[in-house]
Amino acid sequence: MHSLREERDENGPAGADDPPGHQVTVTERGSFAVARCSCGWSAPARRSRDRARSDAAEHGR
């Protein structure tokens, strides 16, 4: 069974500075990290957590 885990960094939860209506989280599933938003958007699964966080930040712009 794969485990899901919300990624957090020194700035708090991923997507903490999201605009209203957008709550982006980065979760891990196995060796992949995925950025997803409450608006329905999702980025491709990445092996790099940093790249998944970048995807989330770019979506918030």
Sequence and secondary structure as in RCSB ss.txt:
>XXXX:A:sequence
MHSLREERDENGPAGADDPPGHQVTVTERGSFAVARCSCGWSAPARRSRDRARSDAAEHGR
>XXXX:A:secstr
   EEE EETTEETTTT  TT  EEEEEETTEEEEEETTS B   BS HHHHHHHHHHHT 
